[in-house]
Amino acid sequence: MSQSYEFYTERAEAAAAAAEKAELENVRERELRAEKTWRGLAQQARRTVIQREKAEAERAARREAEAQAQAADQ
């Protein structure tokens, strides 16, 4: 199961909040690295959805064109 943009964004926000509350520098840095990673995953998830939607639209257009060509041949 793939994770959603919203899930990754929520995790990034949680990491940012933890970094803000951290008293120790190494904990703050760890949380900031985690936030950066979660945000990267969120962007990747968003790009994947966009690419998938684009591919599906192209397939639908191709099927429609094939159906029209087939109808014209009959």
The first five atom37 places (N, CA, C, CB, O) and aatype in JSON, in Angstrom:
{
  "aatype": [12, 15, 5, 15, 18, 6, 13, 18, 16, 6, 1, 0, 6, 0, 0, 0, 0, 0, 0, 6, 11, 0, 6, 10, 6, 2, 19, 1, 6, 1, 6, 10, 1, 0, 6, 11, 16, 17, 1, 7, 10, 0, 5, 5, 0, 1, 1, 16, 19, 9, 5, 1, 6, 11, 0, 6, 0, 6, 1, 0, 0, 1, 1, 6, 0, 6, 0, 5, 0, 5, 0, 0, 3, 5],
  "atom_mask": [
    [1, 1, 1, 1, 1],
    [1, 1, 1, 1, 1],
    [1, 1, 1, 1, 1],
    [1, 1, 1, 1, 1],
    [1, 1, 1, 1, 1],
    [1, 1, 1, 1, 1],
    [1, 1, 1, 1, 1],
    [1, 1, 1, 1, 1],
    [1, 1, 1, 1, 1],
    [1, 1, 1, 1, 1],
    [1, 1, 1, 1, 1],
    [1, 1, 1, 1, 1],
    [1, 1, 1, 1, 1],
    [1, 1, 1, 1, 1],
    [1, 1, 1, 1, 1],
    [1, 1, 1, 1, 1],
    [1, 1, 1, 1, 1],
    [1, 1, 1, 1, 1],
    [1, 1, 1, 1, 1],
    [1, 1, 1, 1, 1],
    [1, 1, 1, 1, 1],
    [1, 1, 1, 1, 1],
    [1, 1, 1, 1, 1],
    [1, 1, 1, 1, 1],
    [1, 1, 1, 1, 1],
    [1, 1, 1, 1, 1],
    [1, 1, 1, 1, 1],
    [1, 1, 1, 1, 1],
    [1, 1, 1, 1, 1],
    [1, 1, 1, 1, 1],
    [1, 1, 1, 1, 1],
    [1, 1, 1, 1, 1],
    [1, 1, 1, 1, 1],
    [1, 1, 1, 1, 1],
    [1, 1, 1, 1, 1],
    [1, 1, 1, 1, 1],
    [1, 1, 1, 1, 1],
    [1, 1, 1, 1, 1],
    [1, 1, 1, 1, 1],
    [1, 1, 1, 0, 1],
    [1, 1, 1, 1, 1],
    [1, 1, 1, 1, 1],
    [1, 1, 1, 1, 1],
    [1, 1, 1, 1, 1],
    [1, 1, 1, 1, 1],
    [1, 1, 1, 1, 1],
    [1, 1, 1, 1, 1],
    [1, 1, 1, 1, 1],
    [1, 1, 1, 1, 1],
    [1, 1, 1, 1, 1],
    [1, 1, 1, 1, 1],
    [1, 1, 1, 1, 1],
    [1, 1, 1, 1, 1],
    [1, 1, 1, 1, 1],
    [1, 1, 1, 1, 1],
    [1, 1, 1, 1, 1],
    [1, 1, 1, 1, 1],
    [1, 1, 1, 1, 1],
    [1, 1, 1, 1, 1],
    [1, 1, 1, 1, 1],
    [1, 1, 1, 1, 1],
    [1, 1, 1, 1, 1],
    [1, 1, 1, 1, 1],
    [1, 1, 1, 1, 1],
    [1, 1, 1, 1, 1],
    [1, 1, 1, 1, 1],
    [1, 1, 1, 1, 1],
    [1, 1, 1, 1, 1],
    [1, 1, 1, 1, 1],
    [1, 1, 1, 1, 1],
    [1, 1, 1, 1, 1],
    [1, 1, 1, 1, 1],
    [1, 1, 1, 1, 1],
    [1, 1, 1, 1, 1]
  ],
  "atom_positions": [
    [[0.85, -1.18, 0.0], [0.0, 0.0, 0.0], [0.89, 1.24, 0.0], [-0.96, 0.0, 1.22], [1.79, 1.37, 0.82]],
    [[0.62, 2.13, -0.92], [1.42, 3.36, -0.98], [0.86, 4.38, 0.01], [1.43, 3.93, -2.42], [-0.34, 4.41, 0.31]],
    [[1.75, 5.19, 0.49], [1.35, 6.23, 1.44], [0.91, 7.48, 0.67], [2.52, 6.57, 2.41], [1.32, 7.69, -0.47]],
    [[0.09, 8.28, 1.29], [-0.44, 9.44, 0.62], [0.35, 10.7, 0.96], [-1.9, 9.63, 0.98], [1.08, 10.75, 1.95]],
    [[0.18, 11.69, 0.11], [0.8, 12.99, 0.33], [0.42, 13.53, 1.7], [0.37, 13.98, -0.78], [1.26, 14.08, 2.42]],
    [[-0.84, 13.37, 2.06], [-1.32, 13.88, 3.34], [-0.61, 13.21, 4.52], [-2.83, 13.67, 3.45], [-0.24, 13.87, 5.49]],
    [[-0.42, 11.9, 4.43], [0.27, 11.17, 5.49], [1.69, 11.71, 5.67], [0.32, 9.66, 5.16], [2.11, 12.02, 6.79]],
    [[2.41, 11.83, 4.57], [3.79, 12.31, 4.64], [3.85, 13.75, 5.17], [4.46, 12.23, 3.26], [4.74, 14.09, 5.95]],
    [[2.91, 14.57, 4.75], [2.88, 15.95, 5.22], [2.6, 16.01, 6.72], [1.81, 16.75, 4.45], [3.22, 16.8, 7.44]],
    [[1.69, 15.18, 7.2], [1.41, 15.13, 8.64], [2.65, 14.72, 9.43], [0.27, 14.15, 8.92], [2.94, 15.29, 10.48]],
    [[3.38, 13.73, 8.92], [4.61, 13.3, 9.59], [5.64, 14.42, 9.59], [5.18, 12.03, 8.91], [6.35, 14.61, 10.58]],
    [[5.74, 15.16, 8.49], [6.69, 16.27, 8.42], [6.33, 17.35, 9.43], [6.72, 16.88, 7.0], [7.21, 17.9, 10.09]],
    [[5.05, 17.65, 9.56], [4.6, 18.65, 10.53], [4.9, 18.19, 11.95], [3.1, 18.93, 10.36], [5.3, 18.99, 12.8]],
    [[4.7, 16.91, 12.21], [4.98, 16.37, 13.55], [6.47, 16.47, 13.86], [4.5, 14.9, 13.66], [6.86, 16.82, 14.98]],
    [[7.31, 16.17, 12.88], [8.76, 16.27, 13.08], [9.17, 17.73, 13.3], [9.51, 15.69, 11.87], [10.03, 18.01, 14.14]],
    [[8.56, 18.65, 12.56], [8.88, 20.07, 12.73], [8.48, 20.54, 14.13], [8.17, 20.92, 11.66], [9.21, 21.3, 14.77]],
    [[7.33, 20.09, 14.6], [6.87, 20.47, 15.94], [7.81, 19.89, 17.0], [5.42, 19.99, 16.18], [8.14, 20.56, 17.98]],
    [[8.23, 18.65, 16.8], [9.16, 18.03, 17.75], [10.5, 18.76, 17.76], [9.37, 16.54, 17.41], [11.11, 18.93, 18.82]],
    [[10.95, 19.2, 16.6], [12.21, 19.94, 16.52], [12.1, 21.26, 17.26], [12.6, 20.19, 15.04], [13.03, 21.69, 17.93]],
    [[10.95, 21.89, 17.13], [10.74, 23.18, 17.8], [10.75, 23.03, 19.32], [9.41, 23.8, 17.34], [11.21, 23.92, 20.03]],
    [[10.25, 21.9, 19.81], [10.16, 21.67, 21.25], [11.43, 21.05, 21.85], [8.99, 20.77, 21.54], [11.6, 21.02, 23.07]],
    [[12.31, 20.57, 20.98], [13.49, 19.86, 21.46], [14.41, 20.78, 22.25], [14.25, 19.24, 20.29], [14.67, 21.92, 21.87]],
    [[14.9, 20.26, 23.34], [15.84, 21.01, 24.16], [17.28, 20.67, 23.8], [15.6, 20.72, 25.65], [18.18, 21.51, 23.94]],
    [[17.5, 19.47, 23.33], [18.85, 19.04, 22.96], [19.09, 19.29, 21.47], [19.05, 17.55, 23.3], [18.23, 19.04, 20.64]],
    [[20.27, 19.8, 21.17], [20.6, 20.14, 19.78], [20.57, 18.91, 18.87], [21.97, 20.79, 19.72], [20.07, 18.99, 17.75]],
    [[21.11, 17.78, 19.34], [21.11, 16.6, 18.48], [19.7, 16.09, 18.2], [21.94, 15.5, 19.13], [19.43, 15.55, 17.12]],
    [[18.8, 16.25, 19.14], [17.41, 15.85, 18.93], [16.76, 16.8, 17.92], [16.62, 15.86, 20.28], [16.03, 16.37, 17.03]],
    [[17.02, 18.08, 18.07], [16.48, 19.08, 17.14], [16.95, 18.78, 15.71], [16.9, 20.52, 17.57], [16.17, 18.8, 14.76]],
    [[18.26, 18.51, 15.57], [18.81, 18.21, 14.24], [18.2, 16.94, 13.66], [20.32, 18.07, 14.32], [17.9, 16.89, 12.46]],
    [[18.01, 15.93, 14.49], [17.41, 14.68, 14.03], [15.99, 14.92, 13.51], [17.4, 13.63, 15.17], [15.61, 14.42, 12.46]],
    [[15.23, 15.7, 14.27], [13.85, 15.99, 13.86], [13.8, 16.84, 12.59], [13.11, 16.7, 15.0], [12.91, 16.65, 11.76]],
    [[14.73, 17.76, 12.45], [14.77, 18.57, 11.23], [15.14, 17.71, 10.02], [15.79, 19.72, 11.39], [14.61, 17.91, 8.93]],
    [[16.04, 16.75, 10.2], [16.37, 15.82, 9.11], [15.14, 14.97, 8.77], [17.57, 14.91, 9.51], [14.85, 14.72, 7.6]],
    [[14.44, 14.53, 9.79], [13.23, 13.74, 9.56], [12.19, 14.57, 8.81], [12.65, 13.24, 10.9], [11.55, 14.07, 7.89]],
    [[12.04, 15.82, 9.2], [11.07, 16.69, 8.5], [11.44, 16.81, 7.03], [11.03, 18.1, 9.16], [10.58, 16.7, 6.16]],
    [[12.71, 17.03, 6.76], [13.16, 17.17, 5.37], [12.87, 15.89, 4.58], [14.66, 17.5, 5.32], [12.43, 15.95, 3.43]],
    [[13.11, 14.76, 5.18], [12.86, 13.48, 4.52], [11.37, 13.29, 4.25], [13.4, 12.32, 5.36], [10.98, 12.9, 3.15]],
    [[10.54, 13.55, 5.26], [9.09, 13.41, 5.08], [8.57, 14.34, 4.0], [8.36, 13.68, 6.41], [7.71, 13.95, 3.21]],
    [[9.08, 15.56, 3.95], [8.63, 16.49, 2.91], [9.05, 16.01, 1.52], [9.21, 17.91, 3.16], [8.3, 16.15, 0.56]],
    [[10.23, 15.44, 1.42], [10.66, 14.86, 0.15], [9.76, 13.72, -0.28], [0.0, 0.0, 0.0], [9.4, 13.61, -1.45]],
    [[9.41, 12.87, 0.66], [8.5, 11.77, 0.36], [7.12, 12.28, -0.05], [8.37, 10.83, 1.57], [6.47, 11.71, -0.93]],
    [[6.67, 13.36, 0.58], [5.38, 13.95, 0.23], [5.4, 14.45, -1.21], [5.02, 15.1, 1.19], [4.45, 14.23, -1.97]],
    [[6.48, 15.12, -1.59], [6.57, 15.63, -2.96], [6.64, 14.48, -3.96], [7.8, 16.53, -3.11], [6.05, 14.55, -5.04]],
    [[7.35, 13.44, -3.61], [7.44, 12.27, -4.49], [6.06, 11.62, -4.65], [8.45, 11.25, -3.92], [5.69, 11.23, -5.75]],
    [[5.33, 11.52, -3.57], [3.98, 10.95, -3.63], [3.08, 11.8, -4.52], [3.37, 10.82, -2.22], [2.29, 11.27, -5.3]],
    [[3.2, 13.12, -4.39], [2.39, 14.02, -5.21], [2.74, 13.85, -6.7], [2.6, 15.5, -4.77], [1.85, 13.78, -7.54]],
    [[4.04, 13.79, -7.01], [4.46, 13.61, -8.41], [3.95, 12.29, -8.96], [6.0, 13.68, -8.52], [3.54, 12.22, -10.12]],
    [[3.97, 11.25, -8.15], [3.5, 9.94, -8.59], [2.02, 9.98, -8.94], [3.76, 8.89, -7.5], [1.6, 9.44, -9.96]],
    [[1.24, 10.63, -8.11], [-0.2, 10.74, -8.38], [-0.44, 11.52, -9.66], [-0.92, 11.42, -7.19], [-1.27, 11.13, -10.48]],
    [[0.27, 12.6, -9.84], [0.11, 13.42, -11.05], [0.49, 12.63, -12.29], [0.96, 14.7, -10.96], [-0.22, 12.67, -13.29]],
    [[1.61, 11.91, -12.22], [2.03, 11.1, -13.37], [1.02, 10.0, -13.66], [3.41, 10.49, -13.11], [0.73, 9.71, -14.82]],
    [[0.51, 9.38, -12.62], [-0.48, 8.31, -12.8], [-1.76, 8.86, -13.45], [-0.82, 7.65, -11.44], [-2.32, 8.23, -14.35]],
    [[-2.21, 10.02, -13.0], [-3.41, 10.64, -13.59], [-3.17, 11.01, -15.05], [-3.83, 11.89, -12.79], [-4.05, 10.82, -15.89]],
    [[-2.0, 11.53, -15.34], [-1.66, 11.9, -16.72], [-1.64, 10.67, -17.61], [-0.3, 12.63, -16.77], [-2.17, 10.7, -18.72]],
    [[-1.02, 9.59, -17.14], [-0.95, 8.36, -17.92], [-2.34, 7.79, -18.16], [-0.08, 7.32, -17.21], [-2.64, 7.31, -19.26]],
    [[-3.19, 7.84, -17.15], [-4.56, 7.34, -17.31], [-5.34, 8.18, -18.31], [-5.29, 7.33, -15.95], [-6.09, 7.64, -19.12]],
    [[-5.17, 9.49, -18.28], [-5.84, 10.37, -19.24], [-5.37, 10.06, -20.66], [-5.59, 11.85, -18.9], [-6.17, 10.05, -21.6]],
    [[-4.06, 9.82, -20.82], [-3.53, 9.49, -22.14], [-4.09, 8.16, -22.64], [-2.0, 9.44, -22.1], [-4.44, 8.02, -23.81]],
    [[-4.17, 7.17, -21.74], [-4.73, 5.87, -22.13], [-6.2, 6.01, -22.51], [-4.57, 4.86, -20.97], [-6.66, 5.39, -23.47]],
    [[-6.94, 6.81, -21.77], [-8.36, 7.01, -22.07], [-8.53, 7.7, -23.42], [-9.04, 7.84, -20.96], [-9.41, 7.34, -24.2]],
    [[-7.69, 8.68, -23.69], [-7.76, 9.38, -24.98], [-7.42, 8.43, -26.12], [-6.8, 10.6, -25.0], [-8.06, 8.48, -27.18]],
    [[-6.43, 7.58, -25.92], [-6.04, 6.61, -26.95], [-7.17, 5.61, -27.19], [-4.73, 5.88, -26.54], [-7.46, 5.26, -28.34]],
    [[-7.8, 5.13, -26.11], [-8.92, 4.2, -26.27], [-10.07, 4.86, -27.02], [-9.41, 3.7, -24.89], [-10.7, 4.23, -27.88]],
    [[-10.34, 6.11, -26.71], [-11.42, 6.84, -27.38], [-11.12, 7.01, -28.87], [-11.62, 8.22, -26.72], [-11.99, 6.82, -29.71]],
    [[-9.88, 7.35, -29.19], [-9.49, 7.52, -30.59], [-9.6, 6.19, -31.33], [-8.05, 8.08, -30.69], [-10.06, 6.16, -32.47]],
    [[-9.19, 5.11, -30.7], [-9.3, 3.79, -31.32], [-10.76, 3.41, -31.54], [-8.59, 2.73, -30.45], [-11.11, 2.84, -32.57]],
    [[-11.61, 3.72, -30.57], [-13.04, 3.41, -30.7], [-13.66, 4.22, -31.83], [-13.77, 3.7, -29.38], [-14.47, 3.69, -32.58]],
    [[-13.28, 5.48, -31.96], [-13.8, 6.31, -33.04], [-13.32, 5.82, -34.4], [-13.39, 7.77, -32.83], [-14.08, 5.81, -35.36]],
    [[-12.06, 5.41, -34.47], [-11.51, 4.89, -35.73], [-12.2, 3.6, -36.1], [-9.99, 4.68, -35.63], [-12.48, 3.36, -37.27]],
    [[-12.47, 2.78, -35.13], [-13.15, 1.52, -35.39], [-14.58, 1.76, -35.84], [-13.14, 0.63, -34.14], [-15.07, 1.07, -36.73]],
    [[-15.25, 2.73, -35.24], [-16.62, 3.06, -35.62], [-16.66, 3.64, -37.05], [-17.23, 4.07, -34.62], [-17.6, 3.37, -37.8]],
    [[-15.65, 4.41, -37.4], [-15.59, 5.0, -38.73], [-15.34, 3.94, -39.81], [-14.51, 6.07, -38.78], [-15.79, 4.09, -40.94]],
    [[-14.62, 2.88, -39.44], [-14.33, 1.81, -40.39], [-15.56, 0.95, -40.67], [-13.21, 0.94, -39.86], [-15.61, 0.28, -41.71]],
    [[-16.51, 0.95, -39.8], [-17.68, 0.08, -39.98], [-18.72, 0.72, -40.8], [-18.27, -0.31, -38.68], [-19.77, 0.12, -41.04]]
  ]
}
